Amino acid sequence: MKVKSSIVGIAILSIALIGCDGGPPEADSVNCSGRGMEKALTAFKGNEAARQAFIDKCDALNKGK
């Protein structure tokens, strides 16, 4: 019985994690510098307005330092 409930729990957790797409990246110190910026910008492929908004947030974040 314990093994059966463990398998069911793992299946439910897996489904929940697969369903989370995370959404667009947030403008933070990691995503706004170097390699993080490159990876973050690929998430905005095809959405120029969102891409520019992300870059503007990064600029504001970097100026605040």
All heavy atoms as TSV, in Angstrom:
chain	resi	resn	atom	element	x	y	z
A	1	MET	N	N	0.824	-1.193	0.000
A	1	MET	CA	C	0.000	0.000	0.000
A	1	MET	C	C	0.866	1.254	0.000
A	1	MET	O	O	0.544	2.222	-0.669
A	1	MET	CB	C	-0.925	-0.048	1.223
A	1	MET	CG	C	-1.897	1.085	1.267
A	1	MET	SD	S	-3.086	0.889	-0.060
A	1	MET	CE	C	-4.182	2.172	0.298
A	2	LYS	N	N	1.965	1.220	0.746
A	2	LYS	CA	C	2.837	2.386	0.832
A	2	LYS	C	C	3.481	2.687	-0.523
A	2	LYS	O	O	3.613	3.841	-0.910
A	2	LYS	CB	C	3.895	2.140	1.894
A	2	LYS	CG	C	4.640	3.362	2.311
A	2	LYS	CD	C	5.529	3.075	3.492
A	2	LYS	CE	C	6.045	4.366	4.060
A	2	LYS	NZ	N	6.814	4.172	5.263
A	3	VAL	N	N	3.888	1.639	-1.241
A	3	VAL	CA	C	4.508	1.814	-2.548
A	3	VAL	C	C	3.491	2.394	-3.541
A	3	VAL	O	O	3.813	3.277	-4.329
A	3	VAL	CB	C	5.077	0.469	-3.068
A	3	VAL	CG1	C	5.553	0.595	-4.499
A	3	VAL	CG2	C	6.184	-0.020	-2.172
A	4	LYS	N	N	2.263	1.920	-3.466
A	4	LYS	CA	C	1.217	2.386	-4.369
A	4	LYS	C	C	0.936	3.873	-4.159
A	4	LYS	O	O	0.817	4.632	-5.118
A	4	LYS	CB	C	-0.051	1.566	-4.137
A	4	LYS	CG	C	-1.086	1.724	-5.197
A	4	LYS	CD	C	-2.235	0.774	-4.935
A	4	LYS	CE	C	-3.111	0.641	-6.135
A	4	LYS	NZ	N	-4.213	-0.292	-5.898
A	5	SER	N	N	0.882	4.304	-2.921
A	5	SER	CA	C	0.612	5.721	-2.659
A	5	SER	C	C	1.821	6.581	-3.034
A	5	SER	O	O	1.661	7.731	-3.442
A	5	SER	CB	C	0.230	5.937	-1.195
A	5	SER	OG	O	1.269	5.541	-0.330
A	6	SER	N	N	3.019	6.037	-2.922
A	6	SER	CA	C	4.216	6.778	-3.342
A	6	SER	C	C	4.214	6.992	-4.848
A	6	SER	O	O	4.555	8.077	-5.330
A	6	SER	CB	C	5.480	6.027	-2.943
A	6	SER	OG	O	5.599	5.947	-1.551
A	7	ILE	N	N	3.839	5.980	-5.589
A	7	ILE	CA	C	3.792	6.091	-7.044
A	7	ILE	C	C	2.741	7.118	-7.464
A	7	ILE	O	O	2.977	7.945	-8.348
A	7	ILE	CB	C	3.517	4.717	-7.688
A	7	ILE	CG1	C	4.726	3.807	-7.475
A	7	ILE	CG2	C	3.197	4.852	-9.165
A	7	ILE	CD1	C	4.513	2.379	-7.894
A	8	VAL	N	N	1.597	7.097	-6.803
A	8	VAL	CA	C	0.544	8.067	-7.115
A	8	VAL	C	C	1.024	9.481	-6.788
A	8	VAL	O	O	0.811	10.413	-7.563
A	8	VAL	CB	C	-0.754	7.727	-6.335
A	8	VAL	CG1	C	-1.766	8.841	-6.457
A	8	VAL	CG2	C	-1.334	6.419	-6.825
A	9	GLY	N	N	1.704	9.649	-5.668
A	9	GLY	CA	C	2.232	10.962	-5.282
A	9	GLY	C	C	3.252	11.478	-6.280
A	9	GLY	O	O	3.243	12.657	-6.643
A	10	ILE	N	N	4.134	10.616	-6.728
A	10	ILE	CA	C	5.146	11.008	-7.712
A	10	ILE	C	C	4.484	11.391	-9.028
A	10	ILE	O	O	4.871	12.368	-9.665
A	10	ILE	CB	C	6.170	9.866	-7.910
A	10	ILE	CG1	C	7.025	9.727	-6.643
A	10	ILE	CG2	C	7.041	10.116	-9.128
A	10	ILE	CD1	C	7.922	8.515	-6.641
A	11	ALA	N	N	3.470	10.652	-9.426
A	11	ALA	CA	C	2.769	10.960	-10.675
A	11	ALA	C	C	2.083	12.321	-10.587
A	11	ALA	O	O	2.159	13.125	-11.525
A	11	ALA	CB	C	1.753	9.865	-10.990
A	12	ILE	N	N	1.435	12.608	-9.475
A	12	ILE	CA	C	0.747	13.894	-9.307
A	12	ILE	C	C	1.750	15.043	-9.308
A	12	ILE	O	O	1.539	16.073	-9.949
A	12	ILE	CB	C	-0.106	13.886	-8.024
A	12	ILE	CG1	C	-1.283	12.930	-8.199
A	12	ILE	CG2	C	-0.593	15.287	-7.678
A	12	ILE	CD1	C	-2.067	12.680	-6.948
A	13	LEU	N	N	2.864	14.872	-8.613
A	13	LEU	CA	C	3.896	15.904	-8.578
A	13	LEU	C	C	4.489	16.133	-9.967
A	13	LEU	O	O	4.710	17.272	-10.369
A	13	LEU	CB	C	4.997	15.524	-7.589
A	13	LEU	CG	C	6.128	16.517	-7.409
A	13	LEU	CD1	C	5.595	17.844	-6.894
A	13	LEU	CD2	C	7.166	15.971	-6.454
A	14	SER	N	N	4.728	15.079	-10.699
A	14	SER	CA	C	5.275	15.203	-12.052
A	14	SER	C	C	4.325	15.976	-12.965
A	14	SER	O	O	4.757	16.853	-13.714
A	14	SER	CB	C	5.545	13.824	-12.651
A	14	SER	OG	O	6.512	13.139	-11.895
A	15	ILE	N	N	3.060	15.665	-12.880
A	15	ILE	CA	C	2.069	16.367	-13.711
A	15	ILE	C	C	2.014	17.842	-13.343
A	15	ILE	O	O	1.946	18.714	-14.210
A	15	ILE	CB	C	0.682	15.709	-13.569
A	15	ILE	CG1	C	0.695	14.322	-14.224
A	15	ILE	CG2	C	-0.410	16.575	-14.181
A	15	ILE	CD1	C	-0.518	13.474	-13.921
A	16	ALA	N	N	2.085	18.136	-12.053
A	16	ALA	CA	C	2.045	19.530	-11.610
A	16	ALA	C	C	3.266	20.296	-12.107
A	16	ALA	O	O	3.160	21.444	-12.543
A	16	ALA	CB	C	1.967	19.591	-10.092
A	17	LEU	N	N	4.429	19.688	-12.057
A	17	LEU	CA	C	5.652	20.364	-12.490
A	17	LEU	C	C	5.705	20.542	-13.998
A	17	LEU	O	O	6.201	21.554	-14.494
A	17	LEU	CB	C	6.885	19.605	-12.004
A	17	LEU	CG	C	7.127	19.650	-10.506
A	17	LEU	CD1	C	8.299	18.755	-10.130
A	17	LEU	CD2	C	7.367	21.058	-10.028
A	18	ILE	N	N	5.199	19.590	-14.732
A	18	ILE	CA	C	5.181	19.702	-16.188
A	18	ILE	C	C	4.226	20.807	-16.615
A	18	ILE	O	O	4.469	21.524	-17.578
A	18	ILE	CB	C	4.796	18.358	-16.836
A	18	ILE	CG1	C	5.927	17.355	-16.645
A	18	ILE	CG2	C	4.478	18.517	-18.311
A	18	ILE	CD1	C	5.580	15.935	-17.030
A	19	GLY	N	N	3.153	21.008	-15.881
A	19	GLY	CA	C	2.177	22.026	-16.209
A	19	GLY	C	C	2.663	23.444	-15.972
A	19	GLY	O	O	2.091	24.395	-16.478
A	20	CYS	N	N	3.720	23.617	-15.213
A	20	CYS	CA	C	4.245	24.953	-14.918
A	20	CYS	C	C	5.205	25.379	-16.007
A	20	CYS	O	O	6.276	24.815	-16.152
A	20	CYS	CB	C	4.974	24.957	-13.574
A	20	CYS	SG	S	3.931	24.576	-12.180
A	21	ASP	N	N	4.829	26.385	-16.783
A	21	ASP	CA	C	5.734	26.845	-17.827
A	21	ASP	C	C	6.618	27.980	-17.334
A	21	ASP	O	O	7.602	28.322	-17.955
A	21	ASP	CB	C	4.979	27.255	-19.077
A	21	ASP	CG	C	4.104	28.465	-18.874
A	21	ASP	OD1	O	3.960	28.908	-17.726
A	21	ASP	OD2	O	3.567	28.966	-19.869
A	22	GLY	N	N	6.286	28.590	-16.202
A	22	GLY	CA	C	7.132	29.617	-15.616
A	22	GLY	C	C	6.907	31.002	-16.160
A	22	GLY	O	O	7.197	31.978	-15.507
A	23	GLY	N	N	6.390	31.128	-17.351
A	23	GLY	CA	C	6.156	32.445	-17.922
A	23	GLY	C	C	7.449	33.094	-18.376
A	23	GLY	O	O	8.512	32.488	-18.390
A	24	PRO	N	N	7.374	34.368	-18.751
A	24	PRO	CA	C	8.571	35.061	-19.224
A	24	PRO	C	C	9.546	35.325	-18.081
A	24	PRO	O	O	9.144	35.430	-16.919
A	24	PRO	CB	C	8.016	36.375	-19.785
A	24	PRO	CG	C	6.715	36.570	-19.091
A	24	PRO	CD	C	6.188	35.198	-18.803
A	25	PRO	N	N	10.825	35.432	-18.384
A	25	PRO	CA	C	11.818	35.686	-17.340
A	25	PRO	C	C	11.643	37.066	-16.718
A	25	PRO	O	O	11.200	38.005	-17.377
A	25	PRO	CB	C	13.156	35.578	-18.059
A	25	PRO	CG	C	12.861	35.558	-19.502
A	25	PRO	CD	C	11.415	35.267	-19.694
A	26	GLU	N	N	11.970	37.170	-15.452
A	26	GLU	CA	C	11.898	38.438	-14.732
A	26	GLU	C	C	13.203	39.199	-14.902
A	26	GLU	O	O	14.265	38.610	-15.051
A	26	GLU	CB	C	11.667	38.185	-13.240
A	26	GLU	CG	C	10.328	37.570	-12.920
A	26	GLU	CD	C	9.182	38.521	-13.170
A	26	GLU	OE1	O	9.330	39.721	-12.887
A	26	GLU	OE2	O	8.145	38.041	-13.654
A	27	ALA	N	N	13.111	40.513	-14.856
A	27	ALA	CA	C	14.302	41.359	-14.930
A	27	ALA	C	C	14.952	41.385	-13.548
A	27	ALA	O	O	14.438	41.999	-12.625
A	27	ALA	CB	C	13.936	42.761	-15.373
A	28	ASP	N	N	16.044	40.663	-13.387
A	28	ASP	CA	C	16.799	40.666	-12.142
A	28	ASP	C	C	18.283	40.686	-12.464
A	28	ASP	O	O	18.686	40.706	-13.621
A	28	ASP	CB	C	16.418	39.483	-11.249
A	28	ASP	CG	C	16.648	38.131	-11.898
A	28	ASP	OD1	O	17.381	38.048	-12.902
A	28	ASP	OD2	O	16.102	37.139	-11.403
A	29	SER	N	N	19.118	40.681	-11.442
A	29	SER	CA	C	20.562	40.828	-11.670
A	29	SER	C	C	21.144	39.675	-12.486
A	29	SER	O	O	22.097	39.863	-13.234
A	29	SER	CB	C	21.299	40.964	-10.338
A	29	SER	OG	O	21.085	39.814	-9.539
A	30	VAL	N	N	20.582	38.487	-12.368
A	30	VAL	CA	C	21.086	37.333	-13.116
A	30	VAL	C	C	20.655	37.409	-14.577
A	30	VAL	O	O	21.464	37.206	-15.486
A	30	VAL	CB	C	20.599	36.021	-12.470
A	30	VAL	CG1	C	20.994	34.819	-13.311
A	30	VAL	CG2	C	21.145	35.878	-11.064
A	31	ASN	N	N	19.380	37.710	-14.816
A	31	ASN	CA	C	18.859	37.741	-16.186
A	31	ASN	C	C	19.259	38.987	-16.962
A	31	ASN	O	O	19.055	39.050	-18.164
A	31	ASN	CB	C	17.337	37.631	-16.172
A	31	ASN	CG	C	16.864	36.251	-15.799
A	31	ASN	OD1	O	17.579	35.272	-15.950
A	31	ASN	ND2	N	15.658	36.162	-15.298
A	32	CYS	N	N	19.801	39.981	-16.298
A	32	CYS	CA	C	20.139	41.237	-16.971
A	32	CYS	C	C	21.628	41.413	-17.202
A	32	CYS	O	O	22.091	42.523	-17.452
A	32	CYS	CB	C	19.599	42.415	-16.159
A	32	CYS	SG	S	17.809	42.524	-16.206
A	33	SER	N	N	22.389	40.337	-17.102
A	33	SER	CA	C	23.822	40.477	-17.341
A	33	SER	C	C	24.370	39.253	-18.060
A	33	SER	O	O	23.992	38.122	-17.760
A	33	SER	CB	C	24.565	40.666	-16.012
A	33	SER	OG	O	24.424	39.525	-15.205
A	34	GLY	N	N	25.219	39.493	-19.024
A	34	GLY	CA	C	25.967	38.448	-19.711
A	34	GLY	C	C	25.119	37.339	-20.297
A	34	GLY	O	O	24.170	37.568	-21.046
A	35	ARG	N	N	25.504	36.116	-19.957
A	35	ARG	CA	C	24.857	34.921	-20.500
A	35	ARG	C	C	23.380	34.842	-20.101
A	35	ARG	O	O	22.549	34.351	-20.856
A	35	ARG	CB	C	25.618	33.685	-20.020
A	35	ARG	CG	C	25.148	32.406	-20.612
A	35	ARG	CD	C	25.626	32.253	-22.033
A	35	ARG	NE	N	25.241	30.950	-22.525
A	35	ARG	CZ	C	24.685	30.749	-23.697
A	35	ARG	NH1	N	24.510	31.739	-24.518
A	35	ARG	NH2	N	24.343	29.555	-24.075
A	36	GLY	N	N	23.046	35.333	-18.917
A	36	GLY	CA	C	21.655	35.333	-18.479
A	36	GLY	C	C	20.781	36.166	-19.394
A	36	GLY	O	O	19.639	35.817	-19.680
A	37	MET	N	N	21.330	37.290	-19.853
A	37	MET	CA	C	20.591	38.167	-20.771
A	37	MET	C	C	20.354	37.454	-22.098
A	37	MET	O	O	19.251	37.525	-22.647
A	37	MET	CB	C	21.362	39.461	-20.995
A	37	MET	CG	C	20.724	40.392	-21.992
A	37	MET	SD	S	19.265	41.211	-21.398
A	37	MET	CE	C	19.906	42.804	-21.028
A	38	GLU	N	N	21.345	36.754	-22.595
A	38	GLU	CA	C	21.191	36.024	-23.854
A	38	GLU	C	C	20.087	34.981	-23.746
A	38	GLU	O	O	19.246	34.860	-24.637
A	38	GLU	CB	C	22.495	35.341	-24.242
A	38	GLU	CG	C	23.598	36.279	-24.653
A	38	GLU	CD	C	24.888	35.545	-24.961
A	38	GLU	OE1	O	24.837	34.346	-25.315
A	38	GLU	OE2	O	25.948	36.161	-24.839
A	39	LYS	N	N	20.081	34.215	-22.657
A	39	LYS	CA	C	19.064	33.186	-22.474
A	39	LYS	C	C	17.686	33.801	-22.285
A	39	LYS	O	O	16.697	33.289	-22.794
A	39	LYS	CB	C	19.405	32.317	-21.261
A	39	LYS	CG	C	20.542	31.371	-21.508
A	39	LYS	CD	C	20.757	30.479	-20.311
A	39	LYS	CE	C	21.843	29.469	-20.569
A	39	LYS	NZ	N	22.026	28.554	-19.437
A	40	ALA	N	N	17.612	34.884	-21.535
A	40	ALA	CA	C	16.319	35.516	-21.276
A	40	ALA	C	C	15.715	36.083	-22.555
A	40	ALA	O	O	14.506	35.977	-22.779
A	40	ALA	CB	C	16.470	36.614	-20.229
A	41	LEU	N	N	16.525	36.672	-23.401
A	41	LEU	CA	C	16.001	37.283	-24.623
A	41	LEU	C	C	15.470	36.254	-25.614
A	41	LEU	O	O	14.595	36.570	-26.417
A	41	LEU	CB	C	17.059	38.172	-25.273
A	41	LEU	CG	C	17.371	39.461	-24.522
A	41	LEU	CD1	C	18.467	40.238	-25.228
A	41	LEU	CD2	C	16.133	40.318	-24.348
A	42	THR	N	N	15.971	35.025	-25.566
A	42	THR	CA	C	15.441	33.993	-26.464
A	42	THR	C	C	14.002	33.645	-26.112
A	42	THR	O	O	13.254	33.173	-26.966
A	42	THR	CB	C	16.299	32.717	-26.439
A	42	THR	OG1	O	16.335	32.193	-25.116
A	42	THR	CG2	C	17.708	32.985	-26.930
A	43	ALA	N	N	13.582	33.895	-24.874
A	43	ALA	CA	C	12.210	33.612	-24.464
A	43	ALA	C	C	11.228	34.592	-25.101
A	43	ALA	O	O	10.034	34.311	-25.172
A	43	ALA	CB	C	12.092	33.674	-22.946
A	44	PHE	N	N	11.710	35.732	-25.567
A	44	PHE	CA	C	10.847	36.756	-26.159
A	44	PHE	C	C	10.846	36.714	-27.678
A	44	PHE	O	O	10.482	37.689	-28.327
A	44	PHE	CB	C	11.278	38.148	-25.682
A	44	PHE	CG	C	11.123	38.340	-24.204
A	44	PHE	CD1	C	12.232	38.378	-23.380
A	44	PHE	CD2	C	9.878	38.479	-23.638
A	44	PHE	CE1	C	12.103	38.561	-22.021
A	44	PHE	CE2	C	9.728	38.659	-22.274
A	44	PHE	CZ	C	10.847	38.697	-21.468
A	45	LYS	N	N	11.240	35.608	-28.251
A	45	LYS	CA	C	11.286	35.480	-29.705
A	45	LYS	C	C	9.884	35.664	-30.283
A	45	LYS	O	O	8.941	35.022	-29.868
A	45	LYS	CB	C	11.822	34.096	-30.075
A	45	LYS	CG	C	12.219	33.954	-31.521
A	45	LYS	CD	C	12.811	32.598	-31.782
A	45	LYS	CE	C	14.303	32.681	-31.563
A	45	LYS	NZ	N	14.996	31.464	-31.933
A	46	GLY	N	N	9.746	36.594	-31.192
A	46	GLY	CA	C	8.459	36.838	-31.828
A	46	GLY	C	C	7.595	37.867	-31.108
A	46	GLY	O	O	6.504	38.164	-31.552
A	47	ASN	N	N	8.068	38.418	-29.994
A	47	ASN	CA	C	7.288	39.417	-29.258
A	47	ASN	C	C	8.196	40.603	-28.957
A	47	ASN	O	O	8.772	40.716	-27.878
A	47	ASN	CB	C	6.727	38.814	-27.974
A	47	ASN	CG	C	5.729	39.724	-27.291
A	47	ASN	OD1	O	5.576	40.882	-27.658
A	47	ASN	ND2	N	5.068	39.199	-26.289
A	48	GLU	N	N	8.334	41.466	-29.925
A	48	GLU	CA	C	9.278	42.584	-29.825
A	48	GLU	C	C	8.918	43.557	-28.703
A	48	GLU	O	O	9.797	44.089	-28.033
A	48	GLU	CB	C	9.355	43.319	-31.160
A	48	GLU	CG	C	10.408	44.393	-31.216
A	48	GLU	CD	C	11.836	43.891	-31.014
A	48	GLU	OE1	O	12.137	42.762	-31.419
A	48	GLU	OE2	O	12.649	44.641	-30.439
A	49	ALA	N	N	7.634	43.784	-28.477
A	49	ALA	CA	C	7.220	44.721	-27.423
A	49	ALA	C	C	7.627	44.205	-26.043
A	49	ALA	O	O	8.159	44.954	-25.216
A	49	ALA	CB	C	5.721	44.945	-27.482
A	50	ALA	N	N	7.415	42.919	-25.781
A	50	ALA	CA	C	7.795	42.331	-24.491
A	50	ALA	C	C	9.311	42.302	-24.345
A	50	ALA	O	O	9.843	42.522	-23.253
A	50	ALA	CB	C	7.221	40.931	-24.362
A	51	ARG	N	N	10.004	42.050	-25.452
A	51	ARG	CA	C	11.476	42.024	-25.438
A	51	ARG	C	C	12.019	43.399	-25.068
A	51	ARG	O	O	12.912	43.528	-24.239
A	51	ARG	CB	C	11.993	41.590	-26.804
A	51	ARG	CG	C	13.482	41.490	-26.923
A	51	ARG	CD	C	13.853	41.038	-28.349
A	51	ARG	NE	N	15.261	40.904	-28.500
A	51	ARG	CZ	C	16.078	41.902	-28.832
A	51	ARG	NH1	N	15.591	43.097	-29.038
A	51	ARG	NH2	N	17.361	41.702	-28.941
A	52	GLN	N	N	11.471	44.443	-25.678
A	52	GLN	CA	C	11.931	45.800	-25.398
A	52	GLN	C	C	11.595	46.207	-23.966
A	52	GLN	O	O	12.390	46.875	-23.311
A	52	GLN	CB	C	11.325	46.790	-26.395
A	52	GLN	CG	C	11.924	48.174	-26.294
A	52	GLN	CD	C	13.433	48.184	-26.539
A	52	GLN	OE1	O	13.916	47.593	-27.489
A	52	GLN	NE2	N	14.172	48.844	-25.664
A	53	ALA	N	N	10.432	45.785	-23.471
A	53	ALA	CA	C	10.063	46.088	-22.084
A	53	ALA	C	C	11.036	45.428	-21.114
A	53	ALA	O	O	11.435	46.030	-20.111
A	53	ALA	CB	C	8.641	45.627	-21.814
A	54	PHE	N	N	11.455	44.202	-21.422
A	54	PHE	CA	C	12.430	43.499	-20.587
A	54	PHE	C	C	13.764	44.245	-20.592
A	54	PHE	O	O	14.380	44.452	-19.542
A	54	PHE	CB	C	12.619	42.059	-21.092
A	54	PHE	CG	C	13.657	41.283	-20.340
A	54	PHE	CD1	C	13.355	40.733	-19.108
A	54	PHE	CD2	C	14.928	41.104	-20.859
A	54	PHE	CE1	C	14.317	40.010	-18.409
A	54	PHE	CE2	C	15.887	40.401	-20.167
A	54	PHE	CZ	C	15.576	39.845	-18.938
A	55	ILE	N	N	14.210	44.673	-21.763
A	55	ILE	CA	C	15.479	45.407	-21.868
A	55	ILE	C	C	15.399	46.724	-21.106
A	55	ILE	O	O	16.344	47.106	-20.406
A	55	ILE	CB	C	15.846	45.616	-23.356
A	55	ILE	CG1	C	16.197	44.275	-24.004
A	55	ILE	CG2	C	17.006	46.599	-23.485
A	55	ILE	CD1	C	16.361	44.343	-25.502
A	56	ASP	N	N	14.264	47.419	-21.204
A	56	ASP	CA	C	14.089	48.677	-20.471
A	56	ASP	C	C	14.148	48.456	-18.957
A	56	ASP	O	O	14.749	49.239	-18.223
A	56	ASP	CB	C	12.772	49.340	-20.852
A	56	ASP	CG	C	12.775	49.831	-22.297
A	56	ASP	OD1	O	13.867	49.984	-22.889
A	56	ASP	OD2	O	11.671	50.062	-22.835
A	57	LYS	N	N	13.523	47.376	-18.474
A	57	LYS	CA	C	13.571	47.054	-17.045
A	57	LYS	C	C	15.003	46.757	-16.611
A	57	LYS	O	O	15.427	47.148	-15.530
A	57	LYS	CB	C	12.669	45.871	-16.727
A	57	LYS	CG	C	11.206	46.203	-16.768
A	57	LYS	CD	C	10.378	44.969	-16.470
A	57	LYS	CE	C	8.896	45.233	-16.629
A	57	LYS	NZ	N	8.095	44.029	-16.425
A	58	CYS	N	N	15.752	46.047	-17.463
A	58	CYS	CA	C	17.145	45.737	-17.144
A	58	CYS	C	C	17.976	47.029	-17.082
A	58	CYS	O	O	18.807	47.173	-16.191
A	58	CYS	CB	C	17.738	44.776	-18.167
A	58	CYS	SG	S	17.188	43.072	-17.965
A	59	ASP	N	N	17.745	47.937	-18.026
A	59	ASP	CA	C	18.462	49.212	-18.014
A	59	ASP	C	C	18.173	49.984	-16.739
A	59	ASP	O	O	19.085	50.557	-16.119
A	59	ASP	CB	C	18.100	50.055	-19.241
A	59	ASP	CG	C	18.685	49.500	-20.517
A	59	ASP	OD1	O	19.645	48.693	-20.461
A	59	ASP	OD2	O	18.194	49.886	-21.607
A	60	ALA	N	N	16.901	50.012	-16.338
A	60	ALA	CA	C	16.536	50.724	-15.110
A	60	ALA	C	C	17.159	50.059	-13.887
A	60	ALA	O	O	17.617	50.743	-12.968
A	60	ALA	CB	C	15.015	50.754	-14.971
A	61	LEU	N	N	17.201	48.728	-13.893
A	61	LEU	CA	C	17.804	47.991	-12.788
A	61	LEU	C	C	19.304	48.270	-12.692
A	61	LEU	O	O	19.841	48.488	-11.605
A	61	LEU	CB	C	17.553	46.492	-12.959
A	61	LEU	CG	C	18.088	45.569	-11.877
A	61	LEU	CD1	C	17.287	45.757	-10.594
A	61	LEU	CD2	C	17.990	44.122	-12.333
A	62	ASN	N	N	19.976	48.301	-13.841
A	62	ASN	CA	C	21.419	48.531	-13.855
A	62	ASN	C	C	21.765	49.972	-13.493
A	62	ASN	O	O	22.820	50.233	-12.914
A	62	ASN	CB	C	22.008	48.178	-15.216
A	62	ASN	CG	C	22.016	46.676	-15.449
A	62	ASN	OD1	O	22.085	45.886	-14.503
A	62	ASN	ND2	N	21.935	46.273	-16.697
A	63	LYS	N	N	20.907	50.925	-13.830
A	63	LYS	CA	C	21.154	52.319	-13.466
A	63	LYS	C	C	20.959	52.562	-11.978
A	63	LYS	O	O	21.551	53.452	-11.400
A	63	LYS	CB	C	20.254	53.261	-14.262
A	63	LYS	CG	C	20.673	53.392	-15.692
A	63	LYS	CD	C	19.776	54.330	-16.461
A	63	LYS	CE	C	20.207	54.374	-17.925
A	63	LYS	NZ	N	19.341	55.239	-18.711
A	64	GLY	N	N	20.130	51.750	-11.351
A	64	GLY	CA	C	19.853	51.880	-9.922
A	64	GLY	C	C	20.977	51.380	-9.043
A	64	GLY	O	O	21.016	51.638	-7.851
A	65	LYS	N	N	21.943	50.696	-9.627
A	65	LYS	CA	C	23.045	50.139	-8.838
A	65	LYS	C	C	24.064	51.184	-8.489
A	65	LYS	O	O	24.431	52.051	-9.108
A	65	LYS	CB	C	23.734	49.001	-9.593
A	65	LYS	CG	C	22.887	47.772	-9.615
A	65	LYS	CD	C	23.629	46.649	-10.264
A	65	LYS	CE	C	22.818	45.378	-10.220
A	65	LYS	NZ	N	23.473	44.259	-10.823
